Every structure is written in C-alpha cells, then in structure tokens.
Amino acid sequence: MLDVNSCISEAQEKMDMAIMYLEEAFAHVRAGKANPRILDGIRVNSYGSMVPLNNVAAITTPDARSIVIKPWDRNMFKAIEKAIIDSELGIMPENNGEIIRIGIPPLTEERRKQLSKQCKGEAETAKISIRNARRDSIDLLKKATKDGLSEDNEKDAEAKLQKVHDKYIKKVDDLLAEKEKEVMTV
C-alpha cells in the first residue's frame, strides 16, 4: 500500500527542483547589472580540455557595469577572450595584458521587454513542472485508493498536495515579480 506522506514529499521534491531550475534560469538573464553568473555557461579550452571559465580565472565585479576576469595562467588570455567572443553573451572583452574586462552595456527599453517576456516563459515552464508533479501524485493516490487506501485519506492527501502546490506556484510568482522588477529598473 502507498505511503501518503512519501507521495507528498516526492511531489514536493519535484516542485523544489522546478524552483531551483527557475532560479538558475533567472540567474543567467542579464538585467543590465554586472553579475558573474552570466559567465557560468562559458567553457574555455585549457590544455586540450573544455573547462568552466571560473576554473581558469578569478571573476569579480568591481562596479555595477563591469566584470573583471583575471586568469591564473598568462597563456589563457587568448583562450578566454575567444570563448567569450564565441559565446551568446554578445559583449566584446577588453584585454590590457593583466586582466580581461567586460563592460555591461545598459539595456534598451525593447531589450528589457524582451527579457521580461523570456522570464515569464521560464516561470510558466516552472509552473507546468509543479502542476505535473501534483498531477502525478494525485494519479498515484487514485491508484492507491483502488489498492485499499481509504477515500478519506486520499481526499486529505489531495488537499495537502493542493496546499503545497499553491505555495510553490506563489513562490514562482514572487520570483518572477522580483526578476521583472530587476529587469525593468533602469
């Protein structure tokens, strides 16, 4: 027979994963401010293997409009520059021999709206994942009812599941509102 609490905690785990996915997706949205996480996806060719940029250099943000990359090995300057240019970042790095500087340009109104739309799409994907986790758990509960779980227990579990679902949907909405505010702030 199905354990109701494990079913609910399993659904909660899936919902947590959806929130983590959303936070990660939002971290990669460039909101006009310097954030080292926009470089997370960039891989650099280091002695024949592709490694994350933060494995070959120190990355800092001295101010709100620039990111500074200081390679640990002087031979890595060209490889790092090439990786940044080839990435989807769309920003040209400046190299002065000591550090590589990336200037973050301010966003246009059109680009802000585009980023806001992208964030809404990511939030909707997370909500769909949360709803799917709820639906899968409800299906399990319905099957368990056929296998001997009482209907009262099933209804109580569904109500608990709905509360958990609502909490996570609100969390997604809050994250989206926060990110939209960040993107739309000039």
C-alpha positions in Angstrom: 0.0 0.0 0.0 1.1 3.6 -0.8 2.5 5.8 2.0 0.7 9.1 1.6 3.4 11.2 3.3 6.1 9.8 1.0 3.9 10.5 -2.0 3.5 14.2 -0.9 7.2 14.6 -0.1 8.1 13.1 -3.5 5.9 15.7 -5.2 7.4 18.4 -3.0 10.9 17.3 -4.1 9.9 17.6 -7.8 8.4 21.1 -7.1 11.7 22.1 -5.3 13.6 21.1 -8.5 11.3 23.3 -10.6 12.1 26.3 -8.3 15.8 25.5 -8.5 15.5 25.4 -12.3 13.8 28.7 -12.3 16.3 30.4 -10.1 19.1 29.1 -12.3 17.4 30.3 -15.4 16.8 33.8 -13.9 20.5 34.0 -12.9 21.5 33.8 -16.5 19.2 36.6 -17.6 21.4 39.7 -17.9 19.5 42.6 -16.3 21.9 45.4 -17.2 23.9 44.9 -14.0 27.2 43.1 -13.8 26.7 39.5 -12.5 29.5 36.9 -12.7 26.8 34.2 -13.1 26.2 35.3 -16.7 29.6 33.7 -17.5 28.6 30.3 -16.0 27.9 28.7 -19.3 31.2 29.7 -20.9 33.8 26.9 -21.4 37.4 27.6 -22.1 39.9 25.3 -23.9 42.5 24.7 -21.2 45.4 22.5 -22.3 43.2 20.3 -24.6 40.0 20.1 -22.4 37.0 22.3 -22.1 36.6 23.6 -18.5 34.3 26.3 -17.0 35.7 29.8 -17.1 35.8 30.1 -13.3 38.2 27.1 -13.2 41.0 29.0 -15.0 40.4 32.6 -13.7 39.2 34.7 -10.9 36.0 36.6 -11.8 35.0 39.8 -9.9 32.6 42.7 -10.3 34.3 45.9 -9.3 31.3 48.0 -10.1 27.7 47.6 -11.4 28.7 47.9 -15.1 31.8 45.7 -15.4 33.1 42.2 -14.8 36.8 41.6 -14.4 38.5 38.3 -15.3 42.0 37.7 -14.0 43.4 34.4 -15.5 45.7 32.4 -13.2 47.9 31.5 -16.2 49.1 34.2 -18.6 48.8 31.7 -21.5 45.0 31.6 -21.0 44.2 35.2 -22.2 43.6 34.3 -25.8 41.5 31.2 -25.0 39.4 33.1 -22.5 38.8 36.0 -25.0 37.9 33.6 -27.8 35.5 31.7 -25.5 33.7 35.0 -24.5 33.6 36.2 -28.1 32.2 32.9 -29.3 29.6 32.7 -26.5 26.0 34.1 -26.8 26.9 36.9 -24.4 27.2 39.4 -27.2 29.8 41.6 -25.5 33.4 42.2 -26.6 36.0 41.7 -23.9 38.8 44.2 -23.4 42.3 42.8 -22.6 45.1 45.0 -21.2 47.6 42.2 -20.6 46.8 42.0 -16.8 43.1 41.5 -16.8 40.2 41.0 -19.2 37.3 43.5 -18.6 33.8 43.0 -19.8 31.7 46.2 -19.9 28.0 45.6 -19.4 26.0 48.0 -21.6 22.7 49.4 -20.3 19.6 47.7 -21.7 17.3 49.4 -24.2 13.6 49.5 -23.4 12.9 47.0 -26.2 15.5 44.6 -24.8 14.1 45.0 -21.3 10.6 44.0 -22.6 12.2 41.0 -24.4 13.9 39.8 -21.3 10.7 40.2 -19.3 8.9 38.1 -21.8 11.7 35.5 -21.6 11.4 35.5 -17.8 7.6 34.9 -18.0 8.2 31.9 -20.3 10.7 30.4 -17.8 8.2 31.0 -15.0 5.5 29.3 -16.9 7.7 26.3 -17.6 8.4 26.0 -13.8 4.6 26.2 -13.1 3.9 23.5 -15.6 6.5 21.3 -13.9 4.9 22.0 -10.5 1.4 21.1 -11.9 2.8 17.9 -13.4 4.2 16.9 -10.1 0.9 17.5 -8.4 -1.0 15.6 -11.2 1.4 12.6 -11.0 0.9 12.4 -7.2 -2.9 12.6 -7.5 -2.8 9.8 -10.0 -0.7 7.7 -7.6 -3.2 8.4 -4.8 -6.2 7.4 -7.1 -4.4 4.1 -7.9 -3.7 3.6 -4.2 -7.5 4.0 -3.5 -8.1 1.1 -5.8 -5.5 -0.9 -3.9 -7.0 -0.3 -0.5 -6.3 3.3 0.6 -9.4 4.8 2.2 -11.2 7.6 0.2 -10.9 9.9 3.2 -7.1 9.5 3.4 -7.0 10.1 -0.4 -9.0 13.3 -0.2 -7.0 14.6 2.8 -3.8 13.9 0.9 -5.1 15.7 -2.2 -6.0 18.7 -0.1 -2.4 18.7 1.4 -1.0 18.3 -2.1 -3.1 21.3 -3.3 -1.7 23.5 -0.4 1.8 22.5 -1.3 1.1 23.2 -5.0 -0.3 26.6 -4.2 2.7 27.5 -2.0 5.1 26.7 -4.8 3.1 28.5 -7.5 3.1 31.6 -5.3 6.9 31.2 -4.9 7.2 31.2 -8.7 5.1 34.3 -9.0 7.2 36.0 -6.3 10.4 35.1 -8.1 9.0 36.3 -11.4 7.9 39.7 -9.9 11.3 40.2 -8.3 13.1 39.4 -11.6 10.8 41.6 -13.7 11.4 44.5 -11.3 15.1 44.0 -11.6 14.9 43.8 -15.4 12.6 46.8 -15.8 14.6 49.1 -13.4 16.7 51.5 -15.3 
